Amino acid sequence: MRPTQILGMRPSPFMAYRATRPAMRPIPKEEHSAHTISQRLRTLKKIPMELIPLGVVMGVALGAAGYSLGRKLYIDKQLRLTRSGGTSTKNTADQAR
């Protein structure tokens, strides 16, 4: 008796690739397509009033973080931004190869 008959297994059915059905309804237009700046600014009125102070605080925090990072990279002379030239960190066994 074959092992597949013992386990009650049968081969998988043949699965053919089929094209998808066409959409029955048109694709909805994007909400912000071809709007002017004034129309986009009007959508800011939809933001709840409770979130405006949070947005201001987040904006100030991101600005301060960017300023601090830029200042650190520009002012700190001990910070290595590039590799040291000429010296290799490999040991002599690796160089013998």
Biopython code that builds the backbone (N, CA, C, O; Angstrom):
import numpy as np
from Bio.PDB.StructureBuilder import StructureBuilder

atoms = [
    (1, "MET", "N", (0.839, -1.171, 0.000)),
    (1, "MET", "CA", (0.000, 0.000, 0.000)),
    (1, "MET", "C", (0.889, 1.241, 0.000)),
    (1, "MET", "O", (1.917, 1.284, 0.676)),
    (2, "ARG", "N", (0.475, 2.250, -0.771)),
    (2, "ARG", "CA", (1.271, 3.465, -0.854)),
    (2, "ARG", "C", (0.987, 4.354, 0.359)),
    (2, "ARG", "O", (-0.116, 4.332, 0.905)),
    (3, "PRO", "N", (2.007, 5.151, 0.785)),
    (3, "PRO", "CA", (1.812, 5.991, 1.974)),
    (3, "PRO", "C", (0.720, 7.037, 1.792)),
    (3, "PRO", "O", (0.070, 7.409, 2.769)),
    (4, "THR", "N", (0.498, 7.521, 0.573)),
    (4, "THR", "CA", (-0.537, 8.535, 0.389)),
    (4, "THR", "C", (-1.930, 7.960, 0.597)),
    (4, "THR", "O", (-2.830, 8.676, 1.039)),
    (5, "GLN", "N", (-2.126, 6.686, 0.289)),
    (5, "GLN", "CA", (-3.432, 6.072, 0.520)),
    (5, "GLN", "C", (-3.668, 5.861, 1.999)),
    (5, "GLN", "O", (-4.806, 5.928, 2.463)),
    (6, "ILE", "N", (-2.611, 5.610, 2.741)),
    (6, "ILE", "CA", (-2.756, 5.397, 4.177)),
    (6, "ILE", "C", (-3.215, 6.694, 4.849)),
    (6, "ILE", "O", (-4.099, 6.677, 5.706)),
    (7, "LEU", "N", (-2.615, 7.802, 4.459)),
    (7, "LEU", "CA", (-2.933, 9.079, 5.093)),
    (7, "LEU", "C", (-4.209, 9.710, 4.544)),
    (7, "LEU", "O", (-4.692, 10.697, 5.100)),
    (8, "GLY", "N", (-4.753, 9.173, 3.488)),
    (8, "GLY", "CA", (-5.979, 9.721, 2.907)),
    (8, "GLY", "C", (-5.732, 11.033, 2.182)),
    (8, "GLY", "O", (-6.630, 11.870, 2.090)),
    (9, "MET", "N", (-4.529, 11.218, 1.669)),
    (9, "MET", "CA", (-4.203, 12.468, 0.979)),
    (9, "MET", "C", (-4.561, 12.355, -0.497)),
    (9, "MET", "O", (-4.516, 11.269, -1.076)),
    (10, "ARG", "N", (-4.911, 13.468, -1.090)),
    (10, "ARG", "CA", (-5.169, 13.502, -2.525)),
    (10, "ARG", "C", (-4.467, 14.718, -3.108)),
    (10, "ARG", "O", (-4.203, 15.676, -2.382)),
    (11, "PRO", "N", (-4.164, 14.706, -4.381)),
    (11, "PRO", "CA", (-3.451, 15.839, -4.979)),
    (11, "PRO", "C", (-4.314, 17.094, -4.983)),
    (11, "PRO", "O", (-5.543, 17.027, -4.993)),
    (12, "SER", "N", (-3.648, 18.222, -4.976)),
    (12, "SER", "CA", (-4.336, 19.514, -4.997)),
    (12, "SER", "C", (-5.020, 19.709, -6.333)),
    (12, "SER", "O", (-4.504, 19.257, -7.355)),
    (13, "PRO", "N", (-6.165, 20.369, -6.356)),
    (13, "PRO", "CA", (-6.812, 20.652, -7.643)),
    (13, "PRO", "C", (-6.003, 21.687, -8.418)),
    (13, "PRO", "O", (-5.289, 22.499, -7.830)),
    (14, "PHE", "N", (-6.122, 21.650, -9.732)),
    (14, "PHE", "CA", (-5.409, 22.577, -10.591)),
    (14, "PHE", "C", (-6.025, 23.959, -10.436)),
    (14, "PHE", "O", (-7.227, 24.142, -10.628)),
    (15, "MET", "N", (-5.178, 24.939, -10.083)),
    (15, "MET", "CA", (-5.659, 26.308, -9.894)),
    (15, "MET", "C", (-5.217, 27.150, -11.089)),
    (15, "MET", "O", (-4.018, 27.330, -11.306)),
    (16, "ALA", "N", (-6.142, 27.651, -11.841)),
    (16, "ALA", "CA", (-5.822, 28.462, -13.012)),
    (16, "ALA", "C", (-5.897, 29.947, -12.643)),
    (16, "ALA", "O", (-6.673, 30.342, -11.772)),
    (17, "TYR", "N", (-5.086, 30.756, -13.312)),
    (17, "TYR", "CA", (-5.138, 32.203, -13.116)),
    (17, "TYR", "C", (-6.306, 32.745, -13.922)),
    (17, "TYR", "O", (-6.471, 32.430, -15.101)),
    (18, "ARG", "N", (-7.102, 33.555, -13.268)),
    (18, "ARG", "CA", (-8.243, 34.160, -13.937)),
    (18, "ARG", "C", (-8.159, 35.669, -13.833)),
    (18, "ARG", "O", (-7.609, 36.197, -12.867)),
    (19, "ALA", "N", (-8.690, 36.356, -14.801)),
    (19, "ALA", "CA", (-8.722, 37.812, -14.765)),
    (19, "ALA", "C", (-9.734, 38.262, -13.733)),
    (19, "ALA", "O", (-10.742, 37.592, -13.508)),
    (20, "THR", "N", (-9.471, 39.382, -13.113)),
    (20, "THR", "CA", (-10.412, 39.910, -12.132)),
    (20, "THR", "C", (-11.609, 40.521, -12.833)),
    (20, "THR", "O", (-11.533, 40.925, -13.993)),
    (21, "ARG", "N", (-12.701, 40.582, -12.116)),
    (21, "ARG", "CA", (-13.906, 41.166, -12.681)),
    (21, "ARG", "C", (-13.750, 42.678, -12.799)),
    (21, "ARG", "O", (-13.093, 43.291, -11.958)),
    (22, "PRO", "N", (-14.329, 43.285, -13.809)),
    (22, "PRO", "CA", (-14.256, 44.743, -13.908)),
    (22, "PRO", "C", (-15.069, 45.388, -12.781)),
    (22, "PRO", "O", (-16.053, 44.819, -12.309)),
    (23, "ALA", "N", (-14.649, 46.565, -12.365)),
    (23, "ALA", "CA", (-15.352, 47.274, -11.301)),
    (23, "ALA", "C", (-16.741, 47.672, -11.787)),
    (23, "ALA", "O", (-16.916, 48.105, -12.926)),
    (24, "MET", "N", (-17.707, 47.521, -10.920)),
    (24, "MET", "CA", (-19.085, 47.829, -11.286)),
    (24, "MET", "C", (-19.408, 49.310, -11.131)),
    (24, "MET", "O", (-20.358, 49.808, -11.736)),
    (25, "ARG", "N", (-18.617, 50.017, -10.321)),
    (25, "ARG", "CA", (-18.872, 51.439, -10.122)),
    (25, "ARG", "C", (-17.611, 52.216, -10.432)),
    (25, "ARG", "O", (-16.513, 51.667, -10.345)),
    (26, "PRO", "N", (-17.743, 53.475, -10.790)),
    (26, "PRO", "CA", (-16.547, 54.256, -11.123)),
    (26, "PRO", "C", (-15.694, 54.504, -9.878)),
    (26, "PRO", "O", (-16.198, 54.506, -8.754)),
    (27, "ILE", "N", (-14.409, 54.710, -10.096)),
    (27, "ILE", "CA", (-13.494, 54.983, -8.997)),
    (27, "ILE", "C", (-13.786, 56.380, -8.475)),
    (27, "ILE", "O", (-13.904, 57.314, -9.267)),
    (28, "PRO", "N", (-13.908, 56.550, -7.140)),
    (28, "PRO", "CA", (-14.223, 57.884, -6.614)),
    (28, "PRO", "C", (-13.071, 58.852, -6.840)),
    (28, "PRO", "O", (-11.904, 58.464, -6.810)),
    (29, "LYS", "N", (-13.411, 60.108, -7.066)),
    (29, "LYS", "CA", (-12.386, 61.129, -7.279)),
    (29, "LYS", "C", (-11.682, 61.414, -5.957)),
    (29, "LYS", "O", (-12.270, 61.305, -4.881)),
    (30, "GLU", "N", (-10.415, 61.779, -6.066)),
    (30, "GLU", "CA", (-9.660, 62.132, -4.877)),
    (30, "GLU", "C", (-10.211, 63.431, -4.305)),
    (30, "GLU", "O", (-10.600, 64.330, -5.051)),
    (31, "GLU", "N", (-10.242, 63.527, -2.979)),
    (31, "GLU", "CA", (-10.864, 64.674, -2.330)),
    (31, "GLU", "C", (-10.143, 65.984, -2.639)),
    (31, "GLU", "O", (-10.784, 67.025, -2.786)),
    (32, "HIS", "N", (-8.812, 65.939, -2.739)),
    (32, "HIS", "CA", (-8.043, 67.169, -2.898)),
    (32, "HIS", "C", (-7.514, 67.368, -4.315)),
    (32, "HIS", "O", (-6.582, 68.150, -4.503)),
    (33, "SER", "N", (-8.057, 66.710, -5.288)),
    (33, "SER", "CA", (-7.536, 66.861, -6.644)),
    (33, "SER", "C", (-7.981, 68.196, -7.229)),
    (33, "SER", "O", (-9.158, 68.553, -7.173)),
    (34, "ALA", "N", (-7.027, 68.922, -7.789)),
    (34, "ALA", "CA", (-7.256, 70.180, -8.495)),
    (34, "ALA", "C", (-7.938, 71.236, -7.627)),
    (34, "ALA", "O", (-8.788, 71.977, -8.119)),
    (35, "HIS", "N", (-7.586, 71.317, -6.366)),
    (35, "HIS", "CA", (-8.119, 72.358, -5.498)),
    (35, "HIS", "C", (-7.117, 73.496, -5.414)),
    (35, "HIS", "O", (-5.907, 73.285, -5.502)),
    (36, "THR", "N", (-7.629, 74.688, -5.246)),
    (36, "THR", "CA", (-6.747, 75.834, -5.078)),
    (36, "THR", "C", (-6.281, 75.903, -3.636)),
    (36, "THR", "O", (-6.780, 75.181, -2.773)),
    (37, "ILE", "N", (-5.315, 76.782, -3.384)),
    (37, "ILE", "CA", (-4.774, 76.905, -2.032)),
    (37, "ILE", "C", (-5.850, 77.380, -1.071)),
    (37, "ILE", "O", (-5.916, 76.900, 0.061)),
    (38, "SER", "N", (-6.690, 78.309, -1.494)),
    (38, "SER", "CA", (-7.734, 78.813, -0.597)),
    (38, "SER", "C", (-8.735, 77.716, -0.250)),
    (38, "SER", "O", (-9.242, 77.669, 0.871)),
    (39, "GLN", "N", (-9.018, 76.841, -1.201)),
    (39, "GLN", "CA", (-9.927, 75.734, -0.902)),
    (39, "GLN", "C", (-9.279, 74.757, 0.072)),
    (39, "GLN", "O", (-9.956, 74.199, 0.935)),
    (40, "ARG", "N", (-7.963, 74.548, -0.061)),
    (40, "ARG", "CA", (-7.279, 73.662, 0.880)),
    (40, "ARG", "C", (-7.195, 74.279, 2.262)),
    (40, "ARG", "O", (-7.284, 73.568, 3.263)),
    (41, "LEU", "N", (-7.025, 75.607, 2.334)),
    (41, "LEU", "CA", (-6.976, 76.260, 3.639)),
    (41, "LEU", "C", (-8.323, 76.181, 4.344)),
    (41, "LEU", "O", (-8.373, 76.148, 5.573)),
    (42, "ARG", "N", (-9.412, 76.149, 3.587)),
    (42, "ARG", "CA", (-10.733, 76.009, 4.189)),
    (42, "ARG", "C", (-10.895, 74.663, 4.890)),
    (42, "ARG", "O", (-11.675, 74.544, 5.836)),
    (43, "THR", "N", (-10.162, 73.650, 4.430)),
    (43, "THR", "CA", (-10.278, 72.342, 5.083)),
    (43, "THR", "C", (-9.611, 72.329, 6.455)),
    (43, "THR", "O", (-9.849, 71.415, 7.244)),
    (44, "LEU", "N", (-8.772, 73.340, 6.758)),
    (44, "LEU", "CA", (-8.176, 73.418, 8.090)),
    (44, "LEU", "C", (-9.222, 73.694, 9.163)),
    (44, "LEU", "O", (-8.993, 73.430, 10.343)),
    (45, "LYS", "N", (-10.366, 74.226, 8.752)),
    (45, "LYS", "CA", (-11.440, 74.476, 9.715)),
    (45, "LYS", "C", (-12.030, 73.180, 10.254)),
    (45, "LYS", "O", (-12.714, 73.185, 11.278)),
    (46, "LYS", "N", (-11.767, 72.071, 9.570)),
    (46, "LYS", "CA", (-12.275, 70.773, 10.029)),
    (46, "LYS", "C", (-11.468, 70.218, 11.198)),
    (46, "LYS", "O", (-11.910, 69.283, 11.865)),
    (47, "ILE", "N", (-10.275, 70.790, 11.455)),
    (47, "ILE", "CA", (-9.429, 70.304, 12.551)),
    (47, "ILE", "C", (-10.056, 70.734, 13.873)),
    (47, "ILE", "O", (-10.398, 71.907, 14.028)),
    (48, "PRO", "N", (-10.217, 69.819, 14.832)),
    (48, "PRO", "CA", (-10.797, 70.204, 16.127)),
    (48, "PRO", "C", (-9.924, 71.228, 16.845)),
    (48, "PRO", "O", (-8.698, 71.197, 16.735)),
    (49, "MET", "N", (-10.557, 72.124, 17.573)),
    (49, "MET", "CA", (-9.845, 73.190, 18.278)),
    (49, "MET", "C", (-8.878, 72.643, 19.320)),
    (49, "MET", "O", (-7.873, 73.287, 19.621)),
    (50, "GLU", "N", (-9.163, 71.463, 19.879)),
    (50, "GLU", "CA", (-8.307, 70.897, 20.914)),
    (50, "GLU", "C", (-6.947, 70.482, 20.367)),
    (50, "GLU", "O", (-5.986, 70.370, 21.128)),
    (51, "LEU", "N", (-6.849, 70.253, 19.060)),
    (51, "LEU", "CA", (-5.594, 69.787, 18.468)),
    (51, "LEU", "C", (-4.672, 70.923, 18.036)),
    (51, "LEU", "O", (-3.501, 70.676, 17.749)),
    (52, "ILE", "N", (-5.158, 72.147, 17.982)),
    (52, "ILE", "CA", (-4.323, 73.257, 17.544)),
    (52, "ILE", "C", (-3.181, 73.522, 18.526)),
    (52, "ILE", "O", (-2.049, 73.684, 18.069)),
    (53, "PRO", "N", (-3.400, 73.576, 19.849)),
    (53, "PRO", "CA", (-2.261, 73.762, 20.761)),
    (53, "PRO", "C", (-1.249, 72.618, 20.672)),
    (53, "PRO", "O", (-0.044, 72.841, 20.794)),
    (54, "LEU", "N", (-1.729, 71.419, 20.463)),
    (54, "LEU", "CA", (-0.824, 70.279, 20.300)),
    (54, "LEU", "C", (0.035, 70.452, 19.048)),
    (54, "LEU", "O", (1.227, 70.147, 19.076)),
    (55, "GLY", "N", (-0.543, 70.927, 17.970)),
    (55, "GLY", "CA", (0.217, 71.178, 16.748)),
    (55, "GLY", "C", (1.263, 72.257, 16.935)),
    (55, "GLY", "O", (2.368, 72.150, 16.403)),
    (56, "VAL", "N", (0.924, 73.307, 17.693)),
    (56, "VAL", "CA", (1.883, 74.378, 17.956)),
    (56, "VAL", "C", (3.046, 73.852, 18.784)),
    (56, "VAL", "O", (4.203, 74.136, 18.477)),
    (57, "VAL", "N", (2.752, 73.091, 19.823)),
    (57, "VAL", "CA", (3.800, 72.529, 20.683)),
    (57, "VAL", "C", (4.689, 71.583, 19.884)),
    (57, "VAL", "O", (5.910, 71.614, 20.032)),
    (58, "MET", "N", (4.097, 70.746, 19.042)),
    (58, "MET", "CA", (4.890, 69.822, 18.226)),
    (58, "MET", "C", (5.764, 70.588, 17.223)),
    (58, "MET", "O", (6.908, 70.204, 16.980)),
    (59, "GLY", "N", (5.238, 71.652, 16.650)),
    (59, "GLY", "CA", (6.016, 72.459, 15.718)),
    (59, "GLY", "C", (7.210, 73.119, 16.395)),
    (59, "GLY", "O", (8.308, 73.135, 15.840)),
    (60, "VAL", "N", (7.000, 73.665, 17.593)),
    (60, "VAL", "CA", (8.097, 74.286, 18.336)),
    (60, "VAL", "C", (9.129, 73.235, 18.724)),
    (60, "VAL", "O", (10.330, 73.485, 18.628)),
    (61, "ALA", "N", (8.672, 72.050, 19.166)),
    (61, "ALA", "CA", (9.603, 70.989, 19.562)),
    (61, "ALA", "C", (10.433, 70.507, 18.379)),
    (61, "ALA", "O", (11.640, 70.305, 18.518)),
    (62, "LEU", "N", (9.810, 70.319, 17.221)),
    (62, "LEU", "CA", (10.561, 69.885, 16.039)),
    (62, "LEU", "C", (11.531, 70.971, 15.567)),
    (62, "LEU", "O", (12.634, 70.660, 15.118)),
    (63, "GLY", "N", (11.133, 72.225, 15.663)),
    (63, "GLY", "CA", (12.028, 73.317, 15.299)),
    (63, "GLY", "C", (13.232, 73.385, 16.225)),
    (63, "GLY", "O", (14.358, 73.570, 15.765)),
    (64, "ALA", "N", (13.003, 73.235, 17.537)),
    (64, "ALA", "CA", (14.101, 73.266, 18.502)),
    (64, "ALA", "C", (15.033, 72.071, 18.301)),
    (64, "ALA", "O", (16.251, 72.206, 18.420)),
    (65, "ALA", "N", (14.468, 70.915, 18.001)),
    (65, "ALA", "CA", (15.295, 69.724, 17.767)),
    (65, "ALA", "C", (16.156, 69.902, 16.517)),
    (65, "ALA", "O", (17.335, 69.545, 16.526)),
    (66, "GLY", "N", (15.594, 70.439, 15.462)),
    (66, "GLY", "CA", (16.355, 70.688, 14.243)),
    (66, "GLY", "C", (17.453, 71.711, 14.464)),
    (66, "GLY", "O", (18.568, 71.548, 13.968)),
    (67, "TYR", "N", (17.141, 72.778, 15.216)),
    (67, "TYR", "CA", (18.140, 73.791, 15.519)),
    (67, "TYR", "C", (19.273, 73.198, 16.349)),
    (67, "TYR", "O", (20.444, 73.449, 16.065)),
    (68, "SER", "N", (18.936, 72.413, 17.371)),
    (68, "SER", "CA", (19.966, 71.820, 18.233)),
    (68, "SER", "C", (20.849, 70.858, 17.458)),
    (68, "SER", "O", (22.067, 70.864, 17.632)),
    (69, "LEU", "N", (20.260, 70.039, 16.613)),
    (69, "LEU", "CA", (21.029, 69.096, 15.815)),
    (69, "LEU", "C", (21.955, 69.826, 14.833)),
    (69, "LEU", "O", (23.133, 69.489, 14.714)),
    (70, "GLY", "N", (21.420, 70.810, 14.146)),
    (70, "GLY", "CA", (22.236, 71.575, 13.211)),
    (70, "GLY", "C", (23.370, 72.313, 13.899)),
    (70, "GLY", "O", (24.490, 72.353, 13.390)),
    (71, "ARG", "N", (23.085, 72.889, 15.039)),
    (71, "ARG", "CA", (24.129, 73.601, 15.786)),
    (71, "ARG", "C", (25.207, 72.650, 16.262)),
    (71, "ARG", "O", (26.393, 72.973, 16.195)),
    (72, "LYS", "N", (24.809, 71.471, 16.746)),
    (72, "LYS", "CA", (25.780, 70.473, 17.213)),
    (72, "LYS", "C", (26.679, 70.021, 16.068)),
    (72, "LYS", "O", (27.891, 69.902, 16.244)),
    (73, "LEU", "N", (26.105, 69.772, 14.915)),
    (73, "LEU", "CA", (26.904, 69.330, 13.777)),
    (73, "LEU", "C", (27.814, 70.430, 13.251)),
    (73, "LEU", "O", (28.900, 70.137, 12.749)),
    (74, "TYR", "N", (27.402, 71.675, 13.352)),
    (74, "TYR", "CA", (28.185, 72.777, 12.807)),
    (74, "TYR", "C", (29.252, 73.281, 13.782)),
    (74, "TYR", "O", (30.361, 73.604, 13.357)),
    (75, "ILE", "N", (28.939, 73.354, 15.078)),
    (75, "ILE", "CA", (29.823, 73.973, 16.072)),
    (75, "ILE", "C", (30.841, 72.992, 16.647)),
    (75, "ILE", "O", (32.004, 73.357, 16.814)),
    (76, "ASP", "N", (30.437, 71.753, 16.958)),
    (76, "ASP", "CA", (31.300, 70.812, 17.673)),
    (76, "ASP", "C", (32.448, 70.351, 16.782)),
    (76, "ASP", "O", (32.227, 69.663, 15.786)),
    (77, "LYS", "N", (33.675, 70.729, 17.139)),
    (77, "LYS", "CA", (34.850, 70.373, 16.340)),
    (77, "LYS", "C", (35.367, 68.979, 16.674)),
    (77, "LYS", "O", (36.130, 68.415, 15.890)),
    (78, "GLN", "N", (34.981, 68.408, 17.801)),
    (78, "GLN", "CA", (35.447, 67.075, 18.167)),
    (78, "GLN", "C", (34.576, 65.973, 17.573)),
    (78, "GLN", "O", (34.920, 64.794, 17.668)),
    (79, "LEU", "N", (33.483, 66.332, 16.978)),
    (79, "LEU", "CA", (32.576, 65.354, 16.379)),
    (79, "LEU", "C", (33.126, 64.923, 15.034)),
    (79, "LEU", "O", (33.373, 65.759, 14.165)),
    (80, "ARG", "N", (33.321, 63.607, 14.854)),
    (80, "ARG", "CA", (33.848, 63.079, 13.585)),
    (80, "ARG", "C", (32.704, 62.889, 12.602)),
    (80, "ARG", "O", (31.816, 62.065, 12.822)),
    (81, "LEU", "N", (32.728, 63.640, 11.537)),
    (81, "LEU", "CA", (31.707, 63.511, 10.501)),
    (81, "LEU", "C", (32.217, 62.731, 9.301)),
    (81, "LEU", "O", (31.425, 62.263, 8.483)),
    (82, "THR", "N", (33.560, 62.585, 9.186)),
    (82, "THR", "CA", (34.156, 61.833, 8.088)),
    (82, "THR", "C", (35.180, 60.865, 8.643)),
    (82, "THR", "O", (35.569, 60.974, 9.806)),
    (83, "ARG", "N", (35.619, 59.926, 7.836)),
    (83, "ARG", "CA", (36.629, 58.973, 8.249)),
    (83, "ARG", "C", (37.986, 59.647, 8.375)),
    (83, "ARG", "O", (38.274, 60.639, 7.705)),
    (84, "SER", "N", (38.799, 59.091, 9.239)),
    (84, "SER", "CA", (40.174, 59.557, 9.328)),
    (84, "SER", "C", (40.919, 59.035, 8.113)),
    (84, "SER", "O", (40.728, 57.883, 7.724)),
    (85, "GLY", "N", (41.759, 59.855, 7.510)),
    (85, "GLY", "CA", (42.451, 59.450, 6.297)),
    (85, "GLY", "C", (43.730, 58.691, 6.584)),
    (85, "GLY", "O", (44.448, 59.023, 7.527)),
    (86, "GLY", "N", (44.028, 57.666, 5.778)),
    (86, "GLY", "CA", (45.315, 56.994, 5.812)),
    (86, "GLY", "C", (45.456, 55.837, 6.780)),
    (86, "GLY", "O", (46.208, 54.910, 6.482)),
    (87, "THR", "N", (44.791, 55.832, 7.904)),
    (87, "THR", "CA", (44.980, 54.751, 8.863)),
    (87, "THR", "C", (43.928, 53.678, 8.649)),
    (87, "THR", "O", (42.765, 53.956, 8.359)),
    (88, "SER", "N", (44.381, 52.435, 8.804)),
    (88, "SER", "CA", (43.472, 51.303, 8.641)),
    (88, "SER", "C", (43.241, 50.658, 9.996)),
    (88, "SER", "O", (44.166, 50.575, 10.805)),
    (89, "THR", "N", (42.045, 50.209, 10.253)),
    (89, "THR", "CA", (41.741, 49.582, 11.532)),
    (89, "THR", "C", (41.910, 48.082, 11.494)),
    (89, "THR", "O", (41.714, 47.419, 12.513)),
    (90, "LYS", "N", (42.272, 47.520, 10.342)),
    (90, "LYS", "CA", (42.437, 46.063, 10.226)),
    (90, "LYS", "C", (43.747, 45.655, 10.897)),
    (90, "LYS", "O", (44.712, 46.420, 10.914)),
    (91, "ASN", "N", (43.770, 44.465, 11.437)),
    (91, "ASN", "CA", (45.008, 44.002, 12.052)),
    (91, "ASN", "C", (45.957, 43.436, 10.971)),
    (91, "ASN", "O", (45.563, 43.305, 9.813)),
    (92, "THR", "N", (47.182, 43.109, 11.344)),
    (92, "THR", "CA", (48.200, 42.709, 10.369)),
    (92, "THR", "C", (47.883, 41.372, 9.721)),
    (92, "THR", "O", (48.307, 41.140, 8.589)),
    (93, "ALA", "N", (47.153, 40.480, 10.391)),
    (93, "ALA", "CA", (46.818, 39.189, 9.801)),
    (93, "ALA", "C", (45.887, 39.371, 8.602)),
    (93, "ALA", "O", (46.004, 38.642, 7.617)),
    (94, "ASP", "N", (44.972, 40.325, 8.674)),
    (94, "ASP", "CA", (44.071, 40.580, 7.559)),
    (94, "ASP", "C", (44.792, 41.226, 6.385)),
    (94, "ASP", "O", (44.419, 41.001, 5.234)),
    (95, "GLN", "N", (45.823, 42.027, 6.657)),
    (95, "GLN", "CA", (46.548, 42.685, 5.603)),
    (95, "GLN", "C", (47.471, 41.736, 4.842)),
    (95, "GLN", "O", (47.825, 42.013, 3.696)),
    (96, "ALA", "N", (47.870, 40.609, 5.464)),
    (96, "ALA", "CA", (48.784, 39.657, 4.830)),
    (96, "ALA", "C", (48.083, 38.887, 3.729)),
    (96, "ALA", "O", (48.761, 38.325, 2.869)),
    (97, "ARG", "N", (46.785, 38.834, 3.710)),
    (97, "ARG", "CA", (46.033, 38.064, 2.709)),
    (97, "ARG", "C", (46.127, 38.640, 1.394)),
    (97, "ARG", "O", (45.549, 38.110, 0.445)),
]
sb = StructureBuilder()
sb.init_structure("model")
sb.init_model(0)
sb.init_chain("A")
sb.init_seg("    ")
for serial, (resi, resn, name, xyz) in enumerate(atoms, 1):
    if name == "N":
        sb.init_residue(resn, " ", resi, " ")
    sb.init_atom(name, np.array(xyz, "f"), 0.0, 1.0, " ", f" {name:<3s}", serial, name[0])
structure = sb.get_structure()
